[in-house]
């Protein structure tokens, strides 16, 4: 059995203390394999983003362990590795907004992710161009983000997330700003990426129209995670 | 990939206007040091060019450039008799203000001890030296006079026979050279009515005295020409300039003059030091304070602009942190922008200064040392100015990028 892209054990996150204490996540555990696309659903404030940002290593949990690509990275709030360096090498991010750097072209937005990971500029440029072509936005490579449509921007963001061949891609409502057709295209893209790049993908979403693209669906309820059957599992005899 | 350059390219308008403003400020900073150097040059120009070894001035005074100095014209002959003195000449210096072509004109009147000194040491750009005892002058081009022009000063008319360039006094007013007697005539010119009234008053004072009552010819003499009365003899000169014989011991000559109680003697260097420690020293401090203020203002402007640019990039910085960019990448982005802003501002200052400074009314001298020191200052203030932006950037949390 291959190493999971991410493993979360008994994650707990508490904000505030005393009478202002709020438990955002209580003893959540999950495991996502490489090549797997997992959807995470739940109402606003249920703790989805808290789990996602904990896995992104930018929101330290109160307790619990997180292991990414077989490397233990967090034991409660204690970092076991250099988190920023780890993010650089192992994680990819896609957000509701593409969050492209406005003064860089589409190509440069992908290239910068490679260069901060010590890839030589010429090599980074070649790889960035390959990714943009792979995601069908190659012809817009030299445009600034302002000249790209929402869908194109999101594809560039996906290309940036894939740049360093991460084992885990974290997506936070990536289709919220897109119309249904483009939203579906992006969701299908995650499936393609997971299979072809052998990356684990976890997508936080409210969009119930695209649930069929997920291999598994996790639902947050009262700070805990429960697994929900997908359309594929439901249709099984 | 250079993020700083790309961000600047994206915000080109803001960058251009900001650096233009900084450039103008730095030009003034550069100009301040240039004006100071110009002041020193102009203040010491005459002392340097006139070629005297010693300046004999009124006892207890600091010489004609610092204050009023009056010595007897006969001091010239006394000085010549001192062993080691090759030559001595009278020197007169004073400033007048007259109308010229409908505009006020300030002239520093310098008297040359004609015929010994015909102004051969004066660097002429046109014309000749003073060849006649009266009514000829050499004028600096900054006075706006032309060769052959005739100028009325006092009761006499003087012809411009020679022109110089860049010969100005410590106040920046152009120099004009005359014979000593002409320079004194210009200085002590009074209206005829004043002369008549003074003669009449003098006559009455003598007539009222015992001397006048006992010797009536004194009354007649008192009503005559002032120059004919020893007590009202011609005014004295400003100083006497001494040139030493080759190989003469300056200290020995100075010791001799030092024993004369009616005069004070200065070397050329001392005369320059007196000039610089007086008026120029205050100007230096004033200009220095302005420089410090302008440098502070430039620093604050660069800091605020860099801080604003950093605030505009908070999400981008958060994203860079999220994708794992090292602090060096982010610090480099901000620091390079500040340094680029300073460097471009510096080049603008240099370029504008080259165009503007020659058009300033006072001489502005920019030396390589000034350019180098300003470059170092600009590098320093740009670095200091980026600290605020870097401080802000370091406090940005990567999860800021997730905020809506």
Interface residues (C-beta under 8 A of the other chain):
Chain A: X49 X53 X56 X58 X59 X84 X85 X86 X87 X88 X89 X93 X95 X96 X99 X101 X102 X103 X104 X108 X111 X112 X113 X115 X116 X117 X121 X144 X160 X172
Chain B: X1 X3 X6 X7 X9 X10 X11 X315 X316 X319 X320 X321 X322 X323 X324 X325 X326 X329 X397 X398 X399 X401 X402 X404
